[in-house]
Amino acid sequence: MARSEPHRLGIVHPASMHNLLLRYWLASHAIDPDHDVHLQTIPPAQMLADLKDGSIDGFCIGAPWLDRALADGHGFTVAGDLAIWPGHPGKVPGVREDWALAYPNTHIALTKALLEACRYGAKPGHWGEMSKLLSDRRYLGTKKEVIWFSEASADGSSTVPHHLFFGQGVNRPSRSEHLWILTQLARWGEIPFPRPRSREEIMEDPRYYELRNRALDFLYNRFAHDEDEAA
């Protein structure tokens, strides 16, 4: 019997990478995400309950909520994010333009602090501590056993990091990544489609690259010095 209503799929936010990846994947399989399915914005912690009671038919979301659904027998994986775009950007800190230009030193300090946290998170020896911390009810409020940072390799012979927190090229958003995100947001109506010159102005504004590079260069040089001393 034909289904009378489109499938309902949960997303965390219209401007999230989850939404953009899901829409891109659906469209690549000739499924119109705006007409053939119904995308519904739902808080991450609520998605598992909604999937369990049938309020939604599926969702696109990061760990640990997918792992909870698998562990509890309420769902299965159709496609993973790395199968859609290996090495895709995840989260980025966003600030207003006027604030960044008015408080450049504060902006740099914030970026440095985040990069130091990324460097800490990149070391597998810290993952157990991070899982325990994130499991606290103040944050994810779930079992630490379903909070993981690695997965089996393609051939199943080893484990590889799922999240790349820190490293050369990891914390520097590339021009091609900027362009993909910008055009996908416009493709699905989240922002006006920018004119070619507007895209260039957004992606190539030297003020933002100067702030970012000052923070990154300082930290990379500092961390390289720390590692040389430890050796």
ZIDA-V525633 format. One record per residue. RES is the residue in one small letter. PHI is phi in degrees with one decimal (* if undefined). Layout:
# ZIDA-V525633
res=RES phi=PHI
res=RES phi=PHI
This chain:
# ZIDA-V525633
res=m phi=*
res=a phi=-68.8
res=r phi=-76.6
res=s phi=-79.9
res=e phi=-123.6
res=p phi=-68.3
res=h phi=-62.3
res=r phi=-103.7
res=l phi=-123.7
res=g phi=-88.8
res=i phi=-131.3
res=v phi=-86.6
res=h phi=-168.7
res=p phi=-58.0
res=a phi=-95.4
res=s phi=-79.5
res=m phi=-62.4
res=h phi=-58.1
res=n phi=-65.3
res=l phi=-66.8
res=l phi=-65.9
res=l phi=-63.0
res=r phi=-62.5
res=y phi=-61.9
res=w phi=-66.2
res=l phi=-61.3
res=a phi=-63.4
res=s phi=-68.4
res=h phi=-109.9
res=a phi=62.8
res=i phi=-110.8
res=d phi=-78.3
res=p phi=-67.8
res=d phi=-97.0
res=h phi=-129.6
res=d phi=-85.1
res=v phi=-136.3
res=h phi=-113.8
res=l phi=-93.9
res=q phi=-123.3
res=t phi=-78.4
res=i phi=-138.3
res=p phi=-58.0
res=p phi=-52.2
res=a phi=-66.6
res=q phi=-89.8
res=m phi=-63.5
res=l phi=-62.3
res=a phi=-64.3
res=d phi=-68.2
res=l phi=-67.5
res=k phi=-62.5
res=d phi=-91.1
res=g phi=86.0
res=s phi=-67.6
res=i phi=-130.2
res=d phi=-99.5
res=g phi=-176.2
res=f phi=-154.5
res=c phi=-120.8
res=i phi=-159.0
res=g phi=-86.0
res=a phi=-64.3
res=p phi=-100.2
res=w phi=-71.1
res=l phi=-63.0
res=d phi=-65.1
res=r phi=-64.4
res=a phi=-62.4
res=l phi=-66.2
res=a phi=-63.8
res=d phi=-88.0
res=g phi=74.9
res=h phi=-101.3
res=g phi=-168.0
res=f phi=-147.2
res=t phi=-87.2
res=v phi=-92.0
res=a phi=-154.5
res=g phi=-89.3
res=d phi=-61.7
res=l phi=-71.9
res=a phi=-77.4
res=i phi=-85.9
res=w phi=-148.5
res=p phi=-60.1
res=g phi=75.3
res=h phi=-65.9
res=p phi=-63.5
res=g phi=-113.2
res=k phi=-98.6
res=v phi=-135.8
res=p phi=-79.0
res=g phi=-117.2
res=v phi=-132.0
res=r phi=-71.3
res=e phi=-60.2
res=d phi=-64.0
res=w phi=-68.3
res=a phi=-61.4
res=l phi=-78.8
res=a phi=-79.5
res=y phi=-129.9
res=p phi=-62.3
res=n phi=-68.4
res=t phi=-65.5
res=h phi=-61.5
res=i phi=-65.4
res=a phi=-61.8
res=l phi=-63.1
res=t phi=-63.0
res=k phi=-60.8
res=a phi=-61.5
res=l phi=-66.0
res=l phi=-68.5
res=e phi=-63.6
res=a phi=-65.8
res=c phi=-63.9
res=r phi=-62.5
res=y phi=-62.9
res=g phi=-71.2
res=a phi=-77.6
res=k phi=-92.7
res=p phi=-54.4
res=g phi=-65.2
res=h phi=-98.8
res=w phi=-66.3
res=g phi=-61.9
res=e phi=-63.0
res=m phi=-66.2
res=s phi=-62.0
res=k phi=-63.7
res=l phi=-63.6
res=l phi=-69.5
res=s phi=-72.0
res=d phi=-56.9
res=r phi=-62.9
res=r phi=-71.3
res=y phi=-117.7
res=l phi=-93.3
res=g phi=60.1
res=t phi=-142.0
res=k phi=-66.7
res=k phi=-65.8
res=e phi=-66.6
res=v phi=-101.7
res=i phi=-104.6
res=w phi=-132.0
res=f phi=-126.8
res=s phi=-142.8
res=e phi=-150.9
res=a phi=-67.1
res=s phi=-67.9
res=a phi=-58.2
res=d phi=-93.1
res=g phi=74.9
res=s phi=-87.5
res=s phi=-158.7
res=t phi=-110.8
res=v phi=-131.3
res=p phi=-62.5
res=h phi=-87.7
res=h phi=-106.2
res=l phi=-101.5
res=f phi=-86.2
res=f phi=-154.2
res=g phi=146.4
res=q phi=-60.9
res=g phi=85.7
res=v phi=-80.1
res=n phi=-99.2
res=r phi=-114.3
res=p phi=-59.8
res=s phi=-82.8
res=r phi=-62.4
res=s phi=-67.0
res=e phi=-66.6
res=h phi=-55.3
res=l phi=-65.1
res=w phi=-62.4
res=i phi=-63.4
res=l phi=-61.3
res=t phi=-72.5
res=q phi=-69.8
res=l phi=-60.7
res=a phi=-73.2
res=r phi=-57.0
res=w phi=-102.6
res=g phi=80.1
res=e phi=-80.3
res=i phi=-138.8
res=p phi=-63.8
res=f phi=-72.8
res=p phi=-73.9
res=r phi=-68.0
res=p phi=-50.7
res=r phi=-67.0
res=s phi=-63.5
res=r phi=-61.5
res=e phi=-63.7
res=e phi=-65.0
res=i phi=-68.2
res=m phi=-82.7
res=e phi=-112.1
res=d phi=-59.3
res=p phi=-65.4
res=r phi=-62.8
res=y phi=-74.4
res=y phi=-67.4
res=e phi=-64.4
res=l phi=-61.8
res=r phi=-63.3
res=n phi=-68.7
res=r phi=-61.8
res=a phi=-68.4
res=l phi=-67.1
res=d phi=-63.4
res=f phi=-60.2
res=l phi=-71.6
res=y phi=-60.4
res=n phi=-66.6
res=r phi=-66.6
res=f phi=-67.2
res=a phi=-64.1
res=h phi=-66.3
res=d phi=-62.7
res=e phi=-69.4
res=d phi=-65.2
res=e phi=-67.9
res=a phi=-65.6
res=a phi=-69.2
